[in-house]
């Protein structure tokens, strides 16, 4: 597994920092459990002026049965991002593997 941290990640609201941690944790857990024949998991956290971007990608094979509905883990992850005013997208990549992309505003949301 490779982890890359870049940009300004200081002075994040505690709710944003905790959410990035939990989203990364769940994404890695999903990759370990579901990415057949994966040889790598890459985690990237980038602090920008107004947001924090998280990307977790693996190179595993798609499940032969495929899923028409996202699992509860993905739904919970999307809900966590939305509650903070952010977004979360997850799905298979073009060639092979799965990627989770989350973008959270640095200040979080008061929703």
C-alpha positions in Angstrom: 0.0 0.0 0.0 1.2 3.5 -0.8 0.0 6.6 1.0 0.6 10.1 -0.3 -0.1 13.2 1.7 0.3 16.6 0.0 -0.9 20.2 0.2 -2.1 21.9 3.3 -3.6 19.4 5.7 -3.1 21.6 8.8 -5.9 23.3 10.7 -8.7 21.1 9.3 -11.9 21.0 11.4 -11.9 17.9 13.5 -15.0 16.6 11.8 -13.3 16.9 8.4 -10.1 15.2 9.6 -12.1 12.4 11.2 -14.2 11.9 8.1 -11.2 11.7 5.8 -9.7 9.1 8.2 -12.9 7.0 8.3 -13.5 7.2 4.5 -9.9 6.1 3.9 -10.3 3.3 6.5 -13.5 2.0 5.0 -12.1 2.3 1.4 -9.0 0.3 2.3 -11.1 -2.3 4.2 -13.4 -2.7 1.1 -10.3 -3.1 -1.2 -8.8 -5.8 1.1 -12.1 -7.7 1.3 -13.4 -7.4 -2.3 -10.6 -6.6 -4.7 -9.7 -10.1 -6.0 -6.0 -10.4 -7.1 -5.2 -6.9 -6.1 -1.5 -6.1 -5.9 -1.7 -2.5 -4.8 -3.8 0.0 -3.0 -2.9 3.7 -3.4 -4.2 6.3 -1.0 -3.9 10.0 -1.7 -4.9 12.9 0.5 -4.5 16.4 -0.9 -5.2 19.6 1.0 -6.3 22.4 -1.3 -7.3 26.0 -0.4 -11.0 25.2 0.0 -11.2 21.4 0.2 -9.5 18.1 1.0 -9.5 15.4 -1.7 -9.2 11.7 -0.9 -8.6 9.0 -3.5 -8.2 5.3 -2.7 -7.6 3.1 -5.7 -6.8 -0.6 -6.1 -5.9 -2.8 -9.1 -8.1 -5.8 -8.2 -10.4 -7.7 -10.6 -14.0 -6.9 -10.7 -16.4 -9.3 -9.0 -17.8 -11.8 -11.5 -21.3 -11.3 -10.3 -21.1 -7.5 -10.1 -23.4 -5.5 -7.9 -26.3 -3.5 -9.2 -26.7 -1.7 -5.8 -24.0 -0.2 -3.7 -23.4 -1.9 -0.4 -24.2 -0.3 3.0 -20.5 0.6 3.5 -20.6 2.8 0.3 -23.9 4.3 1.2 -22.6 5.2 4.7 -19.5 6.7 3.2 -21.5 8.8 0.8 -23.8 9.9 3.6 -20.8 10.9 5.7 -19.4 13.0 2.9 -22.7 14.6 2.2 -23.3 15.6 5.8 -20.1 17.7 5.7 -21.1 19.3 2.4 -18.9 17.1 0.3 -19.2 14.4 -2.4 -18.2 10.8 -2.8 -18.0 8.8 -5.9 -17.0 5.1 -6.1 -16.8 2.6 -8.9 -14.8 0.4 -11.2 -12.0 1.9 -13.3 -11.9 1.5 -17.0 -9.3 -1.2 -17.1 -9.2 -2.9 -13.8 -9.7 -2.0 -10.1 -11.9 0.2 -8.1 -11.5 3.9 -7.1 -13.1 6.0 -4.3 -13.0 9.7 -4.7 -14.2 12.0 -1.9 -14.0 15.8 -1.8 -14.8 17.6 1.5 -14.8 21.3 2.2 -12.0 22.2 4.6 -14.5 23.9 6.9 -17.1 21.1 6.8 -20.7 22.0 6.9 -23.2 22.9 9.6 -25.9 20.7 8.1 
